[in-house]
Amino acid sequence: MLNSLDIKKRPEDTRVVVAMSGGVDSSVVAGLMQREGYDVIGVTLQLYDHGEAVHRAGACCAGQDIQDARRVAERLGIPHYVLDYEDRFREKVIERFAESYIAGETPIPCVACNQTVKFSDLLETARTLGADVLATGHYVRSRLVDGHRAMFRPVDLDRDQSYFLFATTQEQLDFLRFPLGGLTKPQTRELAREFGLTVAEKQDSQDICFVPQGRYADVIERLKPNAAEPGEIVHVDGRVLGTHQGIIHYTIGQRRGIGIATGEPLYVVRLDAEGRRVVVGPREALGTREIVLREVNWIGPGSLADIPPEGIELHAKVRSTRPPKPAVLRLVEGRAVIDLVDGETGVAPGQACVFFDDDGDGARVLGGGWIERTIPVNSGLAAPRAEPATAVSL
């Protein structure tokens, strides 16, 4: 007989390590596991020097969050540990974030954090503590499919966090549990009230934890003092329109704050790190037809190598705030290429492209990859959909 975590043990004989950030979601996970009679241990990660952020709301893993997690554990009567992961976090997340930004990309450090610190280092720590599973407060679902766990979108699509978990490996997924996947956010808060948790009304995290008020350039300049090199602002038609003080101050799709006035709306279309150029153009220049991916992680049925030459139909999500759209995934000279059936705008290198088998709640997450480069709609490089994508130059 399997328990509610799909393990052949009684709840009291099943050890669950809960990753507690100090927010309402992970706190409720700890409460649910404790109420069901599992042997629960709470673990909170100290990811950076939080001295100046103790009183700053809206960011995870700050000093106040650690205190909140500790109080929740005391209320539930479970052991609680704070682990110092600052060095690992700086090396694997913050430094990589800075390097990606300097290279003209738009990185997603939360994915890198899940991929390395949380679902790699913390998972191993959980095993060391004798855990049968590691439970988190992410809004996704998982269940057994053919002997292994598969990941699915949650009931509450407004809280869907599958985009940030695409890099989870099959081995990690088999060890992870996501108890909130079948709940809505209001239901989670109501459970927090039932458990008598002080975080029941706590504000959700908004900022990247090490980027106060979303000021990315300030962080890059502090980490890499010589990163902000001036250069030219160039129109897609070749005209030099002005100068800038560093490409780190720009992102793909940006319209405001470009620093030039031409009488027509202009958007940042491309960032040329090597040439220190910010390329701008009209909105239609943002259109993307195909995406070349790197470091693809596949957690769907079969393997990536099984994809036929003509590719497979699926749904792709190119931004965390956008819904999955129809797409075709193909392998071209060993590289994964996504053909966006209806096109997308503002697709940026460094972001993620995540695969699903459908676009509704309960859709299975098939994996995803990092966007290495995009092929514009009108570039003439996109291969016809009716033929294999071998015409794409990689």
Solvent accessible surface area in square Angstrom, and as a share of the most:
residue,aa,sasa,rsa
1,M,214,0.96
2,L,76,0.38
3,N,20,0.10
4,S,79,0.51
5,L,10,0.05
6,D,48,0.25
7,I,28,0.14
8,K,165,0.70
9,K,91,0.39
10,R,148,0.54
11,P,41,0.26
12,E,92,0.41
13,D,72,0.37
14,T,0,0.00
15,R,82,0.30
16,V,0,0.00
17,V,0,0.00
18,V,0,0.00
19,A,23,0.18
20,M,2,0.01
21,S,41,0.26
22,G,0,0.00
23,G,20,0.19
24,V,5,0.03
25,D,26,0.13
26,S,7,0.04
27,S,0,0.00
28,V,0,0.00
29,V,0,0.00
30,A,0,0.00
31,G,0,0.00
32,L,18,0.09
33,M,5,0.02
34,Q,76,0.34
35,R,138,0.50
36,E,78,0.35
37,G,37,0.36
38,Y,13,0.05
39,D,49,0.25
40,V,5,0.03
41,I,10,0.05
42,G,0,0.00
43,V,1,0.00
44,T,1,0.01
45,L,11,0.06
46,Q,42,0.19
47,L,2,0.01
48,Y,27,0.10
49,D,108,0.56
50,H,40,0.18
51,G,52,0.50
52,E,164,0.73
53,A,3,0.02
54,V,43,0.25
55,H,175,0.78
56,R,44,0.16
57,A,73,0.57
58,G,11,0.11
59,A,4,0.03
60,C,34,0.21
61,C,6,0.03
62,A,1,0.01
63,G,5,0.05
64,Q,69,0.31
65,D,12,0.06
66,I,8,0.04
67,Q,78,0.35
68,D,12,0.06
69,A,0,0.00
70,R,88,0.32
71,R,105,0.38
72,V,2,0.01
73,A,1,0.01
74,E,121,0.54
75,R,152,0.55
76,L,19,0.09
77,G,66,0.64
78,I,18,0.09
79,P,68,0.43
80,H,38,0.17
81,Y,103,0.39
82,V,51,0.29
83,L,42,0.21
84,D,99,0.51
85,Y,7,0.02
86,E,43,0.19
87,D,123,0.64
88,R,98,0.36
89,F,3,0.01
90,R,113,0.41
91,E,112,0.50
92,K,50,0.21
93,V,2,0.01
94,I,14,0.07
95,E,43,0.19
96,R,128,0.47
97,F,5,0.02
98,A,0,0.00
99,E,96,0.43
100,S,20,0.13
101,Y,10,0.04
102,I,55,0.28
103,A,58,0.45
104,G,7,0.07
105,E,29,0.13
106,T,17,0.10
107,P,21,0.13
108,I,18,0.09
109,P,6,0.04
110,C,59,0.35
111,V,1,0.00
112,A,18,0.14
113,C,10,0.06
114,N,9,0.05
115,Q,62,0.28
116,T,19,0.11
117,V,0,0.00
118,K,47,0.20
119,F,4,0.02
120,S,41,0.27
121,D,21,0.11
122,L,2,0.01
123,L,6,0.03
124,E,97,0.44
125,T,31,0.18
126,A,0,0.00
127,R,95,0.35
128,T,117,0.68
129,L,52,0.26
130,G,47,0.45
131,A,13,0.10
132,D,37,0.19
133,V,1,0.00
134,L,0,0.00
135,A,0,0.00
136,T,5,0.03
137,G,13,0.13
138,H,26,0.12
139,Y,0,0.00
140,V,0,0.00
141,R,66,0.24
142,S,21,0.13
143,R,130,0.48
144,L,79,0.39
145,V,44,0.25
146,D,143,0.74
147,G,63,0.61
148,H,98,0.44
149,R,14,0.05
150,A,0,0.00
151,M,0,0.00
152,F,12,0.05
153,R,12,0.04
154,P,0,0.00
155,V,63,0.36
156,D,19,0.10
157,L,69,0.34
158,D,137,0.71
159,R,68,0.25
160,D,21,0.11
161,Q,54,0.24
162,S,0,0.00
163,Y,3,0.01
164,F,53,0.22
165,L,1,0.01
166,F,1,0.00
167,A,8,0.06
168,T,3,0.02
169,T,54,0.32
170,Q,57,0.25
171,E,121,0.54
172,Q,24,0.11
173,L,0,0.00
174,D,44,0.23
175,F,13,0.06
176,L,0,0.00
177,R,19,0.07
178,F,13,0.05
179,P,34,0.22
180,L,0,0.00
181,G,1,0.01
182,G,47,0.45
183,L,40,0.20
184,T,41,0.24
185,K,19,0.08
186,P,95,0.60
187,Q,91,0.40
188,T,0,0.00
189,R,41,0.15
190,E,83,0.37
191,L,23,0.11
192,A,0,0.00
193,R,112,0.41
194,E,107,0.48
195,F,26,0.11
196,G,35,0.34
197,L,10,0.05
198,T,109,0.64
199,V,4,0.02
200,A,8,0.06
201,E,115,0.52
202,K,50,0.21
203,Q,108,0.48
204,D,31,0.16
205,S,64,0.42
206,Q,133,0.59
207,D,42,0.22
208,I,32,0.16
209,C,9,0.05
210,F,14,0.06
211,V,1,0.00
212,P,46,0.29
213,Q,122,0.54
214,G,32,0.31
215,R,146,0.53
216,Y,78,0.30
217,A,16,0.12
218,D,62,0.32
219,V,4,0.03
220,I,0,0.00
221,E,65,0.29
222,R,157,0.57
223,L,25,0.12
224,K,57,0.24
225,P,104,0.65
226,N,135,0.69
227,A,17,0.13
228,A,31,0.24
229,E,90,0.41
230,P,76,0.48
231,G,15,0.15
232,E,73,0.33
233,I,0,0.00
234,V,7,0.04
235,H,16,0.07
236,V,67,0.39
237,D,88,0.46
238,G,52,0.50
239,R,117,0.43
240,V,88,0.51
241,L,43,0.21
242,G,21,0.20
243,T,99,0.58
244,H,4,0.02
245,Q,121,0.54
246,G,0,0.00
247,I,15,0.08
248,I,4,0.02
249,H,79,0.35
250,Y,18,0.07
251,T,43,0.25
252,I,14,0.07
253,G,28,0.27
254,Q,40,0.18
255,R,130,0.47
256,R,216,0.79
257,G,69,0.66
258,I,10,0.05
259,G,72,0.69
260,I,43,0.22
261,A,104,0.80
262,T,59,0.34
263,G,86,0.83
264,E,73,0.33
265,P,76,0.48
266,L,12,0.06
267,Y,26,0.10
268,V,0,0.00
269,V,25,0.14
270,R,120,0.44
271,L,20,0.10
272,D,38,0.20
273,A,34,0.27
274,E,169,0.76
275,G,39,0.38
276,R,106,0.39
277,R,83,0.30
278,V,0,0.00
279,V,3,0.02
280,V,0,0.00
281,G,0,0.00
282,P,36,0.23
283,R,132,0.48
284,E,123,0.55
285,A,28,0.22
286,L,12,0.06
287,G,11,0.11
288,T,6,0.03
289,R,41,0.15
290,E,0,0.00
291,I,0,0.00
292,V,1,0.00
293,L,2,0.01
294,R,66,0.24
295,E,116,0.52
296,V,38,0.22
297,N,27,0.14
298,W,45,0.16
299,I,4,0.02
300,G,10,0.09
301,P,89,0.56
302,G,64,0.61
303,S,51,0.33
304,L,42,0.21
305,A,86,0.67
306,D,100,0.52
307,I,17,0.09
308,P,48,0.30
309,P,102,0.64
310,E,113,0.51
311,G,9,0.09
312,I,48,0.25
313,E,156,0.70
314,L,8,0.04
315,H,37,0.17
316,A,0,0.00
317,K,10,0.04
318,V,1,0.01
319,R,52,0.19
320,S,46,0.30
321,T,128,0.75
322,R,63,0.23
323,P,78,0.49
324,P,5,0.03
325,K,74,0.32
326,P,54,0.34
327,A,2,0.02
328,V,27,0.15
329,L,0,0.00
330,R,5,0.02
331,L,56,0.28
332,V,1,0.01
333,E,134,0.60
334,G,69,0.66
335,R,73,0.27
336,A,5,0.04
337,V,0,0.00
338,I,0,0.00
339,D,1,0.01
340,L,3,0.01
341,V,57,0.33
342,D,111,0.58
343,G,19,0.19
344,E,18,0.08
345,T,46,0.27
346,G,4,0.04
347,V,7,0.04
348,A,0,0.00
349,P,31,0.20
350,G,3,0.03
351,Q,15,0.07
352,A,0,0.00
353,C,0,0.00
354,V,0,0.00
355,F,0,0.00
356,F,0,0.00
357,D,78,0.41
358,D,69,0.36
359,D,71,0.37
360,G,27,0.26
361,D,80,0.42
362,G,29,0.28
363,A,5,0.04
364,R,38,0.14
365,V,0,0.00
366,L,13,0.06
367,G,0,0.00
368,G,0,0.00
369,G,0,0.00
370,W,26,0.09
371,I,0,0.00
372,E,60,0.27
373,R,81,0.30
374,T,34,0.20
375,I,1,0.00
376,P,60,0.38
377,V,69,0.40
378,N,128,0.65
379,S,47,0.30
380,G,71,0.68
381,L,93,0.46
382,A,23,0.18
383,A,1,0.01
384,P,72,0.45
385,R,110,0.40
386,A,102,0.79
387,E,100,0.45
388,P,65,0.41
389,A,2,0.02
390,T,94,0.54
391,A,76,0.59
392,V,2,0.01
393,S,76,0.49
394,L,67,0.33
